[in-house]
Amino acid sequence: MEEKNVPVITKKRHTYLTYHGLEEHYTYILKNGIIKNSIILQDGREFNLSYISKPDVISLLRDEVSKYTDQPCNVRVESEKAQFYQIDRVTFWNYVNSTPELQNYVKNYYRKKLSKNICRLQRMMMNGKKGSLCYFLYNLIDTFGKKYNDGILIDFVITNEDIAGFCGISSRSSVNRMLNQLKKDNVIKMVDHKFVIKDISYLLDNIAD
């Protein structure tokens, strides 16, 4: 993107890059920072889809011709700030169609995103609240995990409200109750408001295949 002099925009923590249903004529690529994708359910609750912490295309829609298209989800900045490449959608697709490497990326993008979301929904349906929470905590290792003296530090502060949104749990109090039980069972602990996962095998034992 830098070779093509694509402009970069900066957003501050808890500001939105875009909203579900908003007509947008740009494609955004995360350059640095952490963002959260979410949708609003019919009952008004927010359902969180994913954290993104590495350079990635934020919303890659198949419509290659239309200058404007509706955004599929909300995108909110979760780090102190985040930077994005901002490129006209039609121009972006022209780049894709003229570059074999980008074509392969786009093809794999859809396959991976669909597979990941289907897997997550299956886990939620099969595991119940506790299993869904264990699955969420386990997946945080790949996104934010760092080695710690007695476990793996999730190097990012995550609120109970956000956990509820990721796990399909109706209230923060339910999340708090389950987290307290995991602490008592010596599965996790907190350091500076961040999780330390002490017993990965416990999490895996509570995730149905």
Backbone as CSV, one residue per row, in Angstrom:
resi,resn,N_x,N_y,N_z,CA_x,CA_y,CA_z,C_x,C_y,C_z
1,MET,0.817,-1.199,0.000,0.000,0.000,0.000,0.863,1.267,0.000
2,GLU,1.988,1.206,0.721,2.848,2.385,0.778,3.473,2.675,-0.580
3,GLU,3.738,1.597,-1.351,4.306,1.795,-2.684,3.344,2.567,-3.585
4,LYS,2.055,2.419,-3.323,1.048,3.089,-4.141,0.572,4.394,-3.504
5,ASN,1.269,4.818,-2.437,0.960,6.077,-1.755,-0.489,6.153,-1.278
6,VAL,-0.977,5.044,-0.746,-2.334,5.017,-0.199,-2.359,5.824,1.099
7,PRO,-3.318,6.738,1.271,-3.359,7.556,2.487,-3.624,6.730,3.738
8,VAL,-3.104,7.218,4.868,-3.275,6.556,6.163,-4.086,7.471,7.072
9,ILE,-5.098,6.902,7.748,-5.874,7.667,8.720,-5.654,7.076,10.112
10,THR,-5.828,7.900,11.136,-5.637,7.478,12.525,-6.929,7.666,13.303
11,LYS,-7.297,6.649,14.089,-8.481,6.721,14.946,-8.065,6.460,16.393
12,LYS,-8.727,7.157,17.337,-8.420,6.994,18.753,-9.266,5.888,19.377
13,ARG,-8.881,5.479,20.585,-9.542,4.391,21.312,-11.040,4.640,21.469
14,HIS,-11.814,3.602,21.216,-13.270,3.566,21.349,-13.992,4.487,20.372
15,THR,-13.305,4.899,19.315,-14.000,5.546,18.203,-14.249,4.493,17.127
16,TYR,-15.258,4.730,16.320,-15.653,3.762,15.299,-15.083,4.142,13.942
17,LEU,-14.554,3.140,13.275,-14.098,3.336,11.902,-15.288,3.337,10.964
18,THR,-16.217,2.423,11.200,-17.423,2.332,10.382,-18.498,1.581,11.160
19,TYR,-19.731,1.659,10.661,-20.875,1.043,11.326,-21.574,0.059,10.399
20,HIS,-22.212,-0.935,11.001,-23.007,-1.900,10.239,-24.097,-1.172,9.450
21,GLY,-24.178,-1.465,8.149,-25.199,-0.875,7.297,-24.834,0.462,6.696
22,LEU,-23.714,1.042,7.126,-23.294,2.341,6.593,-22.803,2.192,5.157
23,GLU,-23.262,3.088,4.281,-22.757,3.073,2.907,-21.324,3.603,2.908
24,GLU,-20.427,2.835,2.327,-19.003,3.165,2.391,-18.366,2.958,1.029
25,HIS,-17.533,3.906,0.612,-16.860,3.740,-0.679,-15.363,3.519,-0.516
26,TYR,-14.924,3.248,0.722,-13.521,2.921,0.962,-13.377,1.481,1.445
27,THR,-12.232,0.906,1.152,-11.781,-0.322,1.803,-10.690,0.079,2.788
28,TYR,-10.732,-0.491,3.990,-9.758,-0.154,5.027,-8.868,-1.353,5.323
29,ILE,-7.596,-1.076,5.499,-6.621,-2.104,5.860,-5.935,-1.660,7.148
30,LEU,-6.032,-2.496,8.182,-5.393,-2.155,9.452,-3.878,-2.155,9.282
31,LYS,-3.253,-1.040,9.620,-1.796,-0.932,9.567,-1.191,-1.303,10.919
32,ASN,-1.728,-0.732,11.989,-1.298,-1.084,13.343,-2.404,-0.740,14.326
33,GLY,-2.365,-1.401,15.495,-3.397,-1.190,16.500,-4.268,-2.424,16.675
34,ILE,-5.321,-2.283,17.483,-6.257,-3.373,17.762,-7.674,-2.873,17.522
35,ILE,-8.467,-3.667,16.815,-9.858,-3.307,16.571,-10.767,-4.476,16.938
36,LYS,-12.054,-4.165,17.073,-13.065,-5.184,17.351,-14.180,-5.069,16.323
37,ASN,-14.556,-6.202,15.732,-15.701,-6.269,14.825,-16.918,-6.753,15.593
38,SER,-18.082,-6.161,15.345,-19.298,-6.606,16.016,-20.513,-6.301,15.153
39,ILE,-21.621,-6.953,15.487,-22.905,-6.660,14.853,-23.932,-6.434,15.958
40,ILE,-25.041,-5.787,15.624,-26.126,-5.566,16.571,-27.241,-6.557,16.268
41,LEU,-27.627,-7.341,17.272,-28.677,-8.334,17.104,-30.051,-7.668,17.099
42,GLN,-31.073,-8.422,16.715,-32.419,-7.865,16.632,-32.926,-7.361,17.972
43,ASP,-32.482,-7.975,19.065,-32.936,-7.529,20.385,-32.120,-6.360,20.926
44,GLY,-31.212,-5.831,20.094,-30.440,-4.655,20.478,-29.099,-4.949,21.114
45,ARG,-28.831,-6.218,21.431,-27.546,-6.569,22.037,-26.438,-6.575,20.990
46,GLU,-25.237,-6.258,21.450,-24.071,-6.302,20.569,-23.460,-7.696,20.623
47,PHE,-23.209,-8.274,19.458,-22.559,-9.580,19.375,-21.188,-9.374,18.748
48,ASN,-20.141,-9.626,19.532,-18.780,-9.409,19.058,-18.323,-10.560,18.171
49,LEU,-17.670,-10.226,17.076,-17.211,-11.230,16.119,-15.748,-11.589,16.306
50,SER,-14.887,-10.576,16.390,-13.459,-10.884,16.470,-12.661,-9.656,16.873
51,TYR,-11.486,-9.921,17.444,-10.450,-8.909,17.581,-9.489,-9.082,16.409
52,ILE,-8.966,-7.973,15.919,-7.913,-8.017,14.906,-6.757,-7.178,15.427
53,SER,-5.576,-7.787,15.500,-4.423,-7.094,16.073,-3.223,-7.073,15.134
54,LYS,-3.395,-7.644,13.944,-2.316,-7.670,12.962,-2.806,-7.034,11.666
55,PRO,-1.893,-6.574,10.814,-2.323,-5.980,9.546,-3.271,-6.900,8.787
56,ASP,-4.430,-6.359,8.406,-5.445,-7.179,7.744,-6.450,-6.257,7.076
57,VAL,-7.105,-6.771,6.038,-8.209,-6.045,5.421,-9.390,-6.119,6.374
58,ILE,-10.020,-4.987,6.641,-11.063,-4.943,7.662,-12.384,-5.486,7.151
59,SER,-12.831,-5.044,5.999,-14.096,-5.549,5.449,-13.928,-5.689,3.946
60,LEU,-13.809,-6.925,3.527,-13.529,-7.208,2.124,-14.782,-7.797,1.494
61,LEU,-15.563,-6.958,0.821,-16.827,-7.400,0.235,-16.641,-7.742,-1.234
62,ARG,-17.469,-8.665,-1.705,-17.282,-9.196,-3.053,-17.694,-8.235,-4.167
63,ASP,-18.517,-7.266,-3.839,-18.981,-6.342,-4.870,-17.806,-5.495,-5.358
64,GLU,-17.358,-5.782,-6.564,-16.151,-5.130,-7.075,-16.445,-3.869,-7.880
65,VAL,-17.705,-3.666,-8.277,-18.028,-2.616,-9.237,-18.631,-1.387,-8.569
66,SER,-19.597,-1.601,-7.658,-20.306,-0.481,-7.046,-19.342,0.399,-6.257
67,LYS,-19.525,1.701,-6.411,-18.660,2.632,-5.690,-18.984,2.638,-4.199
68,TYR,-20.270,2.419,-3.865,-20.689,2.374,-2.466,-21.237,0.993,-2.143
69,THR,-21.054,0.552,-0.907,-21.650,-0.705,-0.459,-21.873,-0.640,1.041
70,ASP,-22.875,-1.370,1.532,-23.177,-1.379,2.963,-22.110,-2.156,3.729
71,GLN,-21.697,-1.618,4.855,-20.701,-2.286,5.690,-21.332,-3.450,6.459
72,PRO,-20.618,-4.579,6.582,-21.193,-5.765,7.214,-21.196,-5.728,8.737
73,CYS,-20.399,-4.845,9.355,-20.308,-4.863,10.819,-19.788,-3.530,11.348
74,ASN,-19.884,-3.367,12.662,-19.257,-2.234,13.335,-17.770,-2.523,13.515
75,VAL,-16.964,-1.489,13.402,-15.522,-1.631,13.630,-15.101,-0.546,14.614
76,ARG,-14.667,-0.973,15.814,-14.286,-0.024,16.859,-12.830,-0.217,17.249
77,VAL,-12.143,0.891,17.481,-10.737,0.847,17.898,-10.668,0.502,19.385
78,GLU,-9.845,-0.492,19.737,-9.716,-0.942,21.123,-8.365,-0.582,21.735
79,SER,-7.367,-0.301,20.924,-6.068,0.156,21.431,-6.110,1.678,21.595
80,GLU,-5.036,2.251,22.140,-5.015,3.704,22.341,-5.244,4.452,21.034
81,LYS,-4.725,3.909,19.958,-5.000,4.439,18.625,-4.754,3.334,17.614
82,ALA,-5.265,3.504,16.432,-5.038,2.550,15.345,-4.919,3.326,14.041
83,GLN,-4.103,2.797,13.150,-3.922,3.426,11.842,-4.417,2.487,10.748
84,PHE,-5.024,3.083,9.731,-5.613,2.315,8.639,-5.213,2.920,7.295
85,TYR,-4.914,2.037,6.350,-4.841,2.484,4.963,-6.271,2.661,4.471
86,GLN,-6.523,3.771,3.807,-7.863,4.075,3.296,-7.792,4.178,1.769
87,ILE,-8.446,3.226,1.104,-8.334,3.160,-0.349,-9.713,3.036,-0.987
88,ASP,-9.922,3.751,-2.052,-11.184,3.662,-2.789,-11.462,2.208,-3.175
89,ARG,-12.709,1.761,-2.957,-13.050,0.354,-3.154,-12.775,-0.127,-4.575
90,VAL,-13.197,0.648,-5.562,-13.014,0.235,-6.955,-11.529,0.179,-7.296
91,THR,-10.761,1.146,-6.804,-9.313,1.135,-7.020,-8.681,-0.090,-6.376
92,PHE,-9.136,-0.425,-5.163,-8.611,-1.608,-4.478,-8.848,-2.858,-5.311
93,TRP,-10.057,-3.029,-5.839,-10.357,-4.224,-6.631,-9.580,-4.241,-7.943
94,ASN,-9.267,-3.075,-8.474,-8.406,-3.034,-9.660,-7.014,-3.564,-9.323
95,TYR,-6.515,-3.194,-8.133,-5.232,-3.737,-7.682,-5.312,-5.255,-7.551
96,VAL,-6.393,-5.740,-6.935,-6.561,-7.180,-6.717,-6.564,-7.932,-8.038
97,ASN,-7.362,-7.463,-8.976,-7.528,-8.176,-10.244,-6.288,-8.142,-11.127
98,SER,-5.360,-7.256,-10.813,-4.135,-7.174,-11.615,-2.930,-7.788,-10.911
99,THR,-3.154,-8.339,-9.704,-2.048,-8.885,-8.914,-2.387,-10.290,-8.433
100,PRO,-1.725,-11.325,-8.962,-2.028,-12.709,-8.558,-1.921,-12.942,-7.053
101,GLU,-0.929,-12.323,-6.405,-0.769,-12.517,-4.962,-1.989,-12.008,-4.201
102,LEU,-2.511,-10.852,-4.616,-3.696,-10.306,-3.964,-4.925,-11.153,-4.253
103,GLN,-5.014,-11.705,-5.458,-6.138,-12.578,-5.792,-6.165,-13.798,-4.873
104,ASN,-5.010,-14.393,-4.632,-4.930,-15.545,-3.729,-5.295,-15.154,-2.300
105,TYR,-4.859,-13.966,-1.888,-5.192,-13.496,-0.542,-6.698,-13.355,-0.375
106,VAL,-7.349,-12.750,-1.370,-8.795,-12.541,-1.302,-9.528,-13.872,-1.244
107,LYS,-9.105,-14.823,-2.069,-9.748,-16.139,-2.085,-9.628,-16.809,-0.725
108,ASN,-8.442,-16.756,-0.119,-8.232,-17.369,1.190,-8.918,-16.586,2.305
109,TYR,-9.050,-15.270,2.126,-9.693,-14.411,3.120,-11.112,-14.888,3.392
110,TYR,-11.889,-15.076,2.340,-13.277,-15.506,2.515,-13.348,-16.887,3.140
111,ARG,-12.510,-17.793,2.678,-12.539,-19.163,3.194,-12.202,-19.191,4.684
112,LYS,-11.160,-18.470,5.075,-10.731,-18.478,6.471,-11.742,-17.797,7.382
113,LYS,-12.273,-16.646,6.947,-13.239,-15.927,7.780,-14.495,-16.752,7.986
114,LEU,-15.005,-17.359,6.910,-16.218,-18.165,7.010,-15.983,-19.371,7.907
115,SER,-14.861,-20.054,7.697,-14.553,-21.239,8.492,-14.420,-20.894,9.971
116,LYS,-13.768,-19.789,10.273,-13.557,-19.383,11.660,-14.869,-19.045,12.344
117,ASN,-15.745,-18.314,11.651,-17.015,-17.921,12.252,-17.939,-19.113,12.449
118,ILE,-17.953,-20.043,11.487,-18.779,-21.243,11.630,-18.296,-22.070,12.812
119,CYS,-16.983,-22.229,12.936,-16.404,-22.995,14.041,-16.774,-22.367,15.377
120,ARG,-16.686,-21.054,15.454,-16.993,-20.373,16.713,-18.456,-20.540,17.101
121,LEU,-19.357,-20.404,16.132,-20.782,-20.573,16.417,-21.092,-21.999,16.852
122,GLN,-20.430,-22.965,16.228,-20.613,-24.359,16.625,-20.168,-24.576,18.065
123,ARG,-19.029,-24.002,18.425,-18.522,-24.146,19.792,-19.505,-23.551,20.799
124,MET,-20.064,-22.393,20.463,-21.010,-21.744,21.362,-22.254,-22.595,21.557
125,MET,-22.751,-23.194,20.468,-23.972,-23.992,20.547,-23.740,-25.300,21.301
126,MET,-22.557,-25.878,21.157,-22.274,-27.188,21.738,-21.817,-27.117,23.194
127,ASN,-21.246,-26.004,23.598,-20.560,-25.960,24.882,-21.323,-25.293,26.009
128,GLY,-22.336,-24.499,25.713,-22.986,-23.748,26.774,-22.131,-22.572,27.214
129,LYS,-22.556,-21.892,28.271,-21.880,-20.667,28.694,-20.434,-20.914,29.133
130,LYS,-20.237,-21.909,29.978,-18.890,-22.158,30.494,-17.946,-22.575,29.378
131,GLY,-18.390,-23.476,28.517,-17.553,-23.915,27.411,-17.251,-22.795,26.441
132,SER,-18.253,-21.934,26.217,-18.048,-20.790,25.330,-17.001,-19.845,25.902
133,LEU,-17.051,-19.625,27.216,-16.055,-18.772,27.870,-14.665,-19.393,27.779
134,CYS,-14.573,-20.693,28.035,-13.276,-21.378,27.940,-12.721,-21.306,26.522
135,TYR,-13.590,-21.456,25.533,-13.166,-21.375,24.132,-12.666,-19.971,23.803
136,PHE,-13.365,-18.956,24.304,-12.957,-17.574,24.072,-11.586,-17.301,24.692
137,LEU,-11.408,-17.716,25.948,-10.125,-17.495,26.620,-8.993,-18.217,25.902
138,TYR,-9.272,-19.420,25.445,-8.248,-20.188,24.732,-7.832,-19.475,23.441
139,ASN,-8.796,-18.913,22.729,-8.485,-18.223,21.476,-7.748,-16.914,21.687
140,LEU,-7.875,-16.330,22.873,-7.124,-15.110,23.164,-5.622,-15.357,23.174
141,ILE,-5.224,-16.588,23.441,-3.795,-16.918,23.483,-3.141,-16.620,22.143
142,ASP,-3.815,-16.998,21.065,-3.254,-16.791,19.729,-3.180,-15.313,19.372
143,THR,-4.155,-14.524,19.843,-4.219,-13.108,19.472,-3.331,-12.230,20.339
144,PHE,-3.334,-12.478,21.664,-2.646,-11.575,22.592,-1.671,-12.276,23.535
145,GLY,-1.502,-13.583,23.412,-0.735,-14.337,24.394,0.763,-14.061,24.389
146,LYS,1.331,-13.970,25.601,2.776,-13.850,25.793,3.186,-14.743,26.960
147,LYS,4.378,-15.312,26.864,4.855,-16.178,27.945,4.975,-15.393,29.245
148,TYR,4.554,-16.040,30.328,4.598,-15.428,31.653,5.197,-16.451,32.614
149,ASN,5.606,-15.998,33.812,6.349,-16.910,34.692,5.550,-18.138,35.125
150,ASP,4.228,-18.032,35.236,3.456,-19.216,35.622,2.266,-19.456,34.696
151,GLY,2.425,-19.059,33.440,1.344,-19.272,32.485,1.530,-18.435,31.237
152,ILE,0.416,-18.042,30.647,0.427,-17.214,29.440,-0.358,-15.942,29.721
153,LEU,0.289,-14.809,29.574,-0.348,-13.515,29.794,-1.133,-13.108,28.555
154,ILE,-2.390,-12.757,28.736,-3.187,-12.159,27.666,-2.932,-10.663,27.741
155,ASP,-2.052,-10.168,26.908,-1.525,-8.811,27.032,-2.477,-7.775,26.430
156,PHE,-3.681,-7.763,26.975,-4.702,-6.820,26.525,-5.826,-6.830,27.560
157,VAL,-6.308,-5.656,27.941,-7.383,-5.566,28.932,-8.729,-5.773,28.244
158,ILE,-9.488,-6.762,28.717,-10.786,-7.098,28.131,-11.846,-7.007,29.220
159,THR,-12.905,-6.257,28.972,-13.947,-6.065,29.976,-14.912,-7.250,29.999
160,ASN,-15.608,-7.406,31.129,-16.630,-8.449,31.227,-17.750,-8.225,30.218
161,GLU,-18.034,-6.963,29.933,-19.071,-6.645,28.947,-18.681,-7.162,27.565
162,ASP,-17.422,-6.975,27.195,-16.959,-7.470,25.898,-16.956,-8.993,25.863
163,ILE,-16.551,-9.619,26.973,-16.571,-11.085,27.027,-17.988,-11.599,26.829
164,ALA,-18.955,-10.956,27.488,-20.359,-11.345,27.330,-20.779,-11.246,25.872
165,GLY,-20.328,-10.183,25.191,-20.673,-10.000,23.786,-20.056,-11.040,22.875
166,PHE,-18.867,-11.525,23.219,-18.212,-12.561,22.416,-18.814,-13.940,22.659
167,CYS,-19.277,-14.181,23.871,-19.705,-15.530,24.257,-21.213,-15.731,24.214
168,GLY,-21.958,-14.694,23.842,-23.406,-14.828,23.802,-24.022,-14.950,25.183
169,ILE,-23.384,-14.353,26.182,-23.876,-14.383,27.562,-24.618,-13.078,27.831
170,SER,-25.749,-13.173,28.502,-26.660,-12.030,28.590,-26.198,-10.926,29.530
171,SER,-25.363,-11.237,30.522,-25.011,-10.209,31.502,-23.556,-10.299,31.934
172,ARG,-23.039,-9.144,32.366,-21.671,-9.087,32.882,-21.541,-9.852,34.195
173,SER,-22.629,-9.852,34.982,-22.580,-10.552,36.271,-22.387,-12.054,36.080
174,SER,-22.990,-12.610,35.031,-22.795,-14.036,34.738,-21.343,-14.312,34.376
175,VAL,-20.766,-13.420,33.573,-19.353,-13.557,33.206,-18.482,-13.482,34.454
176,ASN,-18.766,-12.514,35.312,-17.970,-12.332,36.531,-18.027,-13.570,37.422
177,ARG,-19.197,-14.162,37.530,-19.358,-15.361,38.358,-18.525,-16.526,37.809
178,MET,-18.546,-16.710,36.500,-17.786,-17.808,35.895,-16.285,-17.564,35.978
179,LEU,-15.868,-16.318,35.807,-14.443,-15.997,35.925,-13.950,-16.238,37.349
180,ASN,-14.764,-15.866,38.331,-14.377,-16.102,39.726,-14.202,-17.591,40.005
181,GLN,-15.046,-18.417,39.394,-14.910,-19.858,39.584,-13.621,-20.374,38.946
182,LEU,-13.284,-19.836,37.772,-12.033,-20.230,37.119,-10.822,-19.814,37.953
183,LYS,-10.938,-18.675,38.628,-9.849,-18.246,39.521,-9.718,-19.208,40.697
184,LYS,-10.857,-19.589,41.282,-10.839,-20.526,42.412,-10.249,-21.877,42.003
185,ASP,-10.514,-22.269,40.758,-10.000,-23.544,40.252,-8.553,-23.448,39.776
186,ASN,-7.953,-22.249,39.953,-6.550,-22.011,39.588,-6.300,-22.170,38.085
187,VAL,-7.326,-21.832,37.307,-7.207,-21.886,35.845,-6.661,-20.566,35.316
188,ILE,-7.107,-19.466,35.923,-6.666,-18.130,35.512,-6.359,-17.298,36.753
189,LYS,-5.654,-16.200,36.542,-5.505,-15.168,37.562,-5.427,-13.827,36.839
190,MET,-5.482,-12.734,37.605,-5.433,-11.408,37.012,-4.140,-10.705,37.415
191,VAL,-3.510,-10.052,36.453,-2.328,-9.232,36.694,-2.529,-7.910,35.962
192,ASP,-2.637,-6.819,36.719,-2.873,-5.498,36.121,-4.096,-5.518,35.200
193,HIS,-5.171,-6.144,35.671,-6.450,-6.226,34.947,-6.367,-7.075,33.674
194,LYS,-5.302,-7.852,33.550,-5.145,-8.738,32.391,-5.182,-10.191,32.852
195,PHE,-5.674,-11.064,31.980,-5.735,-12.484,32.307,-4.364,-13.142,32.187
196,VAL,-4.093,-14.035,33.112,-2.987,-14.977,32.960,-3.606,-16.370,32.950
197,ILE,-3.427,-17.093,31.854,-3.962,-18.449,31.733,-2.942,-19.403,32.339
198,LYS,-3.329,-20.083,33.410,-2.418,-20.972,34.132,-2.617,-22.441,33.767
199,ASP,-3.808,-22.780,33.293,-4.115,-24.190,33.029,-4.839,-24.312,31.686
200,ILE,-4.057,-24.421,30.607,-4.644,-24.521,29.267,-5.428,-25.816,29.115
201,SER,-4.941,-26.886,29.709,-5.610,-28.181,29.561,-7.027,-28.142,30.129
202,TYR,-7.237,-27.366,31.192,-8.582,-27.221,31.761,-9.517,-26.581,30.739
203,LEU,-9.036,-25.538,30.072,-9.858,-24.885,29.048,-10.222,-25.871,27.948
204,LEU,-9.234,-26.619,27.480,-9.475,-27.576,26.399,-10.429,-28.683,26.834
205,ASP,-10.341,-29.090,28.085,-11.228,-30.148,28.587,-12.688,-29.709,28.603
206,ASN,-12.916,-28.400,28.633,-14.280,-27.879,28.685,-14.775,-27.375,27.333
207,ILE,-14.031,-27.694,26.282,-14.436,-27.337,24.920,-14.777,-28.611,24.178
208,ALA,-16.027,-28.744,23.761,-16.451,-29.943,23.026,-15.859,-29.928,21.633
209,ASP,-15.469,-31.100,21.126,-14.926,-31.218,19.775,-16.050,-31.125,18.746
